[in-house]
Amino acid sequence: MFLEILTPDEEVFKGEVDYISCPGIDGYFGVLNNHAALISSLKAGSLKVTPANDAKHFDHAEGKMKHTLADDNKSLVYAINGGTIEVKNNKVIVLAE
């Protein structure tokens, strides 16, 4: 699925991913390929992104929102202060603060 992470200041990430873990208002939830359409609010926490296995490249900015590498040495983790997520037709847009 295709993911874009945007903040008011910059495009943070754009590329194909296998999995996204999000800090929802009622707890963390995951998004995989072919997920049902969804719009949800996000609270402060860690947004974990696992780039697709066959994705040899993806774009992530080295701007204000930095990422760390998860314990699996594959996933990227972004600290967010809240936001929204939209999932539709294997395209995911995260508007993060």
Secondary structure, DSSP 8 states (H G I E B T S, - for coil): -EEEEE-SS-EEEEEEEEEEEEEETTEEEEEETT---EEEEEEEEEEEEEE-TT----EE--SSS-EEE-TTSS-EEEEEEEEEEEEETTEEEEEE-
